[in-house]
Amino acid sequence: MWLACEATPDIASAEKKRHVASQFQRSLGRMQEIGDQKLALVAEIMENIEGRIHQLDQSYDNLS
């Protein structure tokens, strides 16, 4: 009986560690998704800027 009482805190601690690790893993996955979304947005912004630069270059050439 005494050994069973000793094991309970270890089991609870192990379960808590698994729970925290699971939460951490879900959070990490979500952070990676957000990072991917940010990279996609930056790529889109860069494409828009490059397109605008190209338009401005063409306008400048037409003025010459």
C-alpha positions in Angstrom: 0.0 0.0 0.0 2.8 2.4 0.9 4.5 1.7 -2.5 1.3 2.6 -4.4 1.1 5.9 -2.7 4.7 6.6 -3.6 4.1 5.9 -7.3 1.1 8.2 -7.6 3.0 11.5 -7.7 5.4 10.0 -10.3 2.5 8.9 -12.5 0.8 12.3 -12.1 4.1 14.0 -12.9 4.6 11.9 -16.0 1.1 12.6 -17.2 1.6 16.3 -16.6 4.9 16.2 -18.6 3.1 14.4 -21.5 0.3 16.9 -21.4 2.7 19.8 -21.4 4.8 18.2 -24.2 1.6 17.7 -26.2 0.6 21.4 -25.8 4.1 22.5 -26.7 4.1 20.4 -29.9 0.7 21.8 -30.9 1.9 25.3 -30.2 5.1 24.7 -32.2 3.1 23.4 -35.1 0.8 26.5 -35.0 3.9 28.8 -34.9 5.3 27.1 -37.9 2.0 27.6 -39.8 2.0 31.3 -38.9 5.7 31.6 -40.0 4.8 29.9 -43.4 1.9 32.4 -43.8 4.2 35.3 -43.1 6.7 34.1 -45.6 4.0 33.7 -48.3 2.8 37.2 -47.6 6.3 38.6 -47.9 6.8 36.8 -51.2 3.5 38.2 -52.5 4.5 41.8 -51.4 7.9 41.3 -53.1 6.2 40.2 -56.4 3.9 43.3 -56.2 6.9 45.6 -55.7 8.8 44.0 -58.6 5.8 44.4 -60.8 5.5 48.0 -59.9 9.2 48.6 -60.5 8.8 47.0 -63.9 5.9 49.4 -64.7 7.8 52.4 -63.6 10.8 51.4 -65.7 8.6 51.0 -68.7 7.0 54.4 -68.0 10.4 56.0 -67.7 11.6 54.4 -71.0 8.4 55.7 -72.7 9.2 59.3 -71.6 12.7 59.2 -73.1 
